[in-house]
Amino acid sequence: MVCSAPFRSCSAPSVRGTTAGDTSEANSFPRGCPAGAGHEEWQGTTLRLRPTSPAADHSSHAAETGDRMYISRQIIPFFPGGTRGHPRAGRIHRTRGSRTMSMLAASGVGAAALTISALALARNSGKSGEEVAAGDRRTPRSVSVVIPAHNEETTIAETIRSCRAQTHPLDQIIVVADNCSDRTTEIARGQGAVVIEGRGGSKASAQNLALPHITSDAVVALDADATLSPDAVELMMGTLRGGRAGTCTSARPKDTSTVYSQYRTLYHAIANGWVRPLQDRLGRQLVLSGMSNCHRTDVLREVGGFPDDNITEDFNLTWTLHRRAQPVGFTPKAFVYTQEPASLSEILSQMHRWTAGFAQTMVRHRTPLMDVASLIVVGTQVVDAALGGVAICSLPRYLARHGCPRGLLTWWSPLWAAVMLSSLGVAVRQLGWRTTAKCLPGWVAMQGLTGPLIAWWLFREWVLGRHLTTWTGRHGCRPAITPMPRGRKAVLAAGGLATAALLGVLRAAPGHDPSAAARRRRLPG
């Protein structure tokens, strides 16, 4: 190995440098020459490094860490100005800094893997309308709408009007007034809807109250604070006629007036234009969103209606259909316009419910084990969610280590940047550049806040075994989280003790030098 750094001439005053196991006078070197290199190795202004003995080689840890660490321990201390004087010091510190960057780089792996896999493994899980019509099931033609509502007097009239404006005729518009204490029932009847009053206790229970009253071939489930585009039902019925048992619309907030609606606008645009179409190519939609979905009535009754044994009925129903080999699909040109949360606590509560419901559904249905497509769809979501959240948490440490200006410029990875630019390109195509530019700051801010929280909620559900069972919203319930099971506590405690014991063994292993590692961490740069 050759170090091409210029030194003062070889006639410089010498100092005594010794290596382990060798204290002879032969180890006097010109000032600036590191211990372990003989006089005969000086060639002009080029220093050729070669340990003079196996002991010297061991003292420099070259046998353990290679020539790069040899430079770090032997050359750098002899350079005026420390590491800044050595031409390879920058390379050393860039290598060390990249350890933090690697987490952010990995956070784009999920999106890249989903894209590549969907293009490589694409399959059509539906049949043509003619094939279905020739089969043993009738092609769905009639449809009804079910709207579960809890104290929705401010929005229910607009929701019903959007249903009446549909280009496809509706058999019934049924509003399930679930434990309402306001004028929701009165307003819904005034709009001509069939009203069922009850105390379902959950969104799924409220929807199931309407099932016995439905005689249509298909049923649309619609949130009481959402509205449909005029052709939404017609387009979704077209998807069902193409062989799907269920489908859902694209989602878009009604306005972009708050940071929360701006965040959701970009979030939904990227999902509508990138993620959901790729999941459709794999035949595995992650979720037929409960904001607006449509199912064949006979299939819905076969699976027992809307499942009520999970905190999110839409995740649970979607994967119930997957397990029963019932094809589902996405209807991208149909839109539902949603009313977004107006406060931080409300949006975090909603996202907590969605994340917990996703985690509980994945365990209940063992979704990654169903097939390759399921593993890809679920795995890519988890990788990006978990690693992205951890990467955001690592940013303060990275900035403290490298300084704010330099850290902000070097924290990004090429893969993450490519995914980010691709996401913005999809958003511009969906929304236009003006709306995208308006929503971008809110999206970035909320991504930075919710990323670590999502990672924590997944950790609590899957690792700690603490499950969210109720949430603020319907009936004004407080969030309820189950305690950690005793068996899980014992397993985690045993795992912690085993990890501590392993670390102790590694630290006591021959050749381990904690002080040397600490000196390397303290190198300036």
Secondary structure in CASP SS format (residue, H / E / C, confidence):
PFRMAT SS
TARGET T0000
AUTHOR 0000-0000-0000
METHOD secondary structure of the structure
MODEL  1
M C 1.00
V E 1.00
C E 1.00
S C 1.00
A C 1.00
P C 1.00
F C 1.00
R C 1.00
S C 1.00
C C 1.00
S C 1.00
A C 1.00
P C 1.00
S E 1.00
V E 1.00
R E 1.00
G C 1.00
T C 1.00
T E 1.00
A C 1.00
G C 1.00
D E 1.00
T C 1.00
S C 1.00
E H 1.00
A H 1.00
N H 1.00
S E 1.00
F E 1.00
P E 1.00
R C 1.00
G C 1.00
C C 1.00
P C 1.00
A C 1.00
G C 1.00
A C 1.00
G C 1.00
H H 1.00
E H 1.00
E H 1.00
W E 1.00
Q E 1.00
G C 1.00
T C 1.00
T E 1.00
L E 1.00
R E 1.00
L C 1.00
R C 1.00
P C 1.00
T C 1.00
S C 1.00
P H 1.00
A H 1.00
A H 1.00
D H 1.00
H H 1.00
S H 1.00
S C 1.00
H C 1.00
A H 1.00
A H 1.00
E H 1.00
T H 1.00
G H 1.00
D H 1.00
R H 1.00
M H 1.00
Y H 1.00
I H 1.00
S H 1.00
R H 1.00
Q H 1.00
I H 1.00
I H 1.00
P H 1.00
F H 1.00
F C 1.00
P C 1.00
G C 1.00
G H 1.00
T H 1.00
R H 1.00
G H 1.00
H C 1.00
P C 1.00
R C 1.00
A H 1.00
G H 1.00
R H 1.00
I H 1.00
H H 1.00
R H 1.00
T H 1.00
R H 1.00
G H 1.00
S H 1.00
R H 1.00
T H 1.00
M H 1.00
S H 1.00
M H 1.00
L H 1.00
A H 1.00
A H 1.00
S C 1.00
G C 1.00
V H 1.00
G H 1.00
A H 1.00
A H 1.00
A H 1.00
L H 1.00
T H 1.00
I H 1.00
S H 1.00
A H 1.00
L H 1.00
A H 1.00
L C 1.00
A C 1.00
R C 1.00
N C 1.00
S C 1.00
G C 1.00
K C 1.00
S C 1.00
G H 1.00
E H 1.00
E H 1.00
V H 1.00
A H 1.00
A C 1.00
G C 1.00
D C 1.00
R C 1.00
R C 1.00
T C 1.00
P C 1.00
R C 1.00
S C 1.00
V E 1.00
S E 1.00
V E 1.00
V E 1.00
I E 1.00
P E 1.00
A E 1.00
H C 1.00
N C 1.00
E C 1.00
E C 1.00
T C 1.00
T C 1.00
I H 1.00
A H 1.00
E H 1.00
T H 1.00
I H 1.00
R H 1.00
S H 1.00
C H 1.00
R H 1.00
A C 1.00
Q C 1.00
T C 1.00
H C 1.00
P C 1.00
L C 1.00
D C 1.00
Q C 1.00
I E 1.00
I E 1.00
V E 1.00
V E 1.00
A E 1.00
D E 1.00
N C 1.00
C C 1.00
S C 1.00
D C 1.00
R C 1.00
T H 1.00
T H 1.00
E H 1.00
I H 1.00
A H 1.00
R H 1.00
G H 1.00
Q C 1.00
G C 1.00
A C 1.00
V E 1.00
V E 1.00
I E 1.00
E E 1.00
G E 1.00
R C 1.00
G C 1.00
G C 1.00
S C 1.00
K H 1.00
A H 1.00
S H 1.00
A H 1.00
Q H 1.00
N H 1.00
L H 1.00
A H 1.00
L H 1.00
P H 1.00
H H 1.00
I C 1.00
T C 1.00
S C 1.00
D C 1.00
A E 1.00
V E 1.00
V E 1.00
A E 1.00
L E 1.00
D C 1.00
A C 1.00
D C 1.00
A C 1.00
T E 1.00
L E 1.00
S C 1.00
P C 1.00
D C 1.00
A H 1.00
V H 1.00
E H 1.00
L H 1.00
M H 1.00
M H 1.00
G H 1.00
T H 1.00
L H 1.00
R H 1.00
G C 1.00
G C 1.00
R C 1.00
A C 1.00
G E 1.00
T E 1.00
C E 1.00
T E 1.00
S E 1.00
A E 1.00
R E 1.00
P E 1.00
K C 1.00
D C 1.00
T C 1.00
S C 1.00
T C 1.00
V H 1.00
Y H 1.00
S H 1.00
Q H 1.00
Y H 1.00
R H 1.00
T H 1.00
L H 1.00
Y H 1.00
H H 1.00
A H 1.00
I H 1.00
A H 1.00
N H 1.00
G H 1.00
W H 1.00
V H 1.00
R H 1.00
P H 1.00
L H 1.00
Q H 1.00
D H 1.00
R H 1.00
L H 1.00
G C 1.00
R C 1.00
Q C 1.00
L C 1.00
V C 1.00
L C 1.00
S C 1.00
G C 1.00
M C 1.00
S E 1.00
N E 1.00
C E 1.00
H E 1.00
R E 1.00
T H 1.00
D H 1.00
V H 1.00
L H 1.00
R H 1.00
E H 1.00
V C 1.00
G C 1.00
G C 1.00
F C 1.00
P C 1.00
D C 1.00
D C 1.00
N C 1.00
I C 1.00
T C 1.00
E H 1.00
D H 1.00
F H 1.00
N H 1.00
L H 1.00
T H 1.00
W H 1.00
T H 1.00
L H 1.00
H H 1.00
R H 1.00
R C 1.00
A C 1.00
Q C 1.00
P C 1.00
V E 1.00
G E 1.00
F E 1.00
T E 1.00
P E 1.00
K E 1.00
A E 1.00
F E 1.00
V E 1.00
Y E 1.00
T E 1.00
Q C 1.00
E C 1.00
P C 1.00
A C 1.00
S C 1.00
L H 1.00
S H 1.00
E H 1.00
I H 1.00
L H 1.00
S H 1.00
Q H 1.00
M H 1.00
H H 1.00
R H 1.00
W H 1.00
T H 1.00
A H 1.00
G H 1.00
F H 1.00
A H 1.00
Q H 1.00
T H 1.00
M H 1.00
V H 1.00
R H 1.00
H H 1.00
R C 1.00
T H 1.00
P H 1.00
L H 1.00
M C 1.00
D C 1.00
V H 1.00
A H 1.00
S H 1.00
L H 1.00
I H 1.00
V H 1.00
V H 1.00
G H 1.00
T H 1.00
Q H 1.00
V H 1.00
V H 1.00
D H 1.00
A H 1.00
A H 1.00
L H 1.00
G H 1.00
G H 1.00
V H 1.00
A H 1.00
I H 1.00
C H 1.00
S H 1.00
L H 1.00
P H 1.00
R H 1.00
Y H 1.00
L H 1.00
A H 1.00
R H 1.00
H H 1.00
G C 1.00
C H 1.00
P H 1.00
R H 1.00
G H 1.00
L H 1.00
L H 1.00
T H 1.00
W C 1.00
W C 1.00
S C 1.00
P H 1.00
L H 1.00
W H 1.00
A H 1.00
A H 1.00
V H 1.00
M H 1.00
L H 1.00
S H 1.00
S H 1.00
L H 1.00
G H 1.00
V H 1.00
A H 1.00
V H 1.00
R H 1.00
Q H 1.00
L H 1.00
G C 1.00
W H 1.00
R H 1.00
T H 1.00
T H 1.00
A H 1.00
K H 1.00
C H 1.00
L H 1.00
P H 1.00
G H 1.00
W H 1.00
V H 1.00
A H 1.00
M H 1.00
Q H 1.00
G H 1.00
L H 1.00
T H 1.00
G H 1.00
P H 1.00
L H 1.00
I H 1.00
A H 1.00
W H 1.00
W H 1.00
L H 1.00
F H 1.00
R H 1.00
E H 1.00
W H 1.00
V C 1.00
L C 1.00
G C 1.00
R C 1.00
H C 1.00
L E 1.00
T E 1.00
T E 1.00
W C 1.00
T C 1.00
G C 1.00
R H 1.00
H H 1.00
G H 1.00
C C 1.00
R C 1.00
P C 1.00
A E 1.00
I E 1.00
T C 1.00
P C 1.00
M C 1.00
P C 1.00
R H 1.00
G H 1.00
R H 1.00
K H 1.00
A H 1.00
V H 1.00
L H 1.00
A H 1.00
A H 1.00
G H 1.00
G H 1.00
L H 1.00
A H 1.00
T H 1.00
A H 1.00
A H 1.00
L H 1.00
L H 1.00
G H 1.00
V H 1.00
L H 1.00
R H 1.00
A H 1.00
A C 1.00
P C 1.00
G C 1.00
H C 1.00
D C 1.00
P H 1.00
S H 1.00
A H 1.00
A H 1.00
A H 1.00
R H 1.00
R H 1.00
R H 1.00
R C 1.00
L C 1.00
P C 1.00
G C 1.00
END
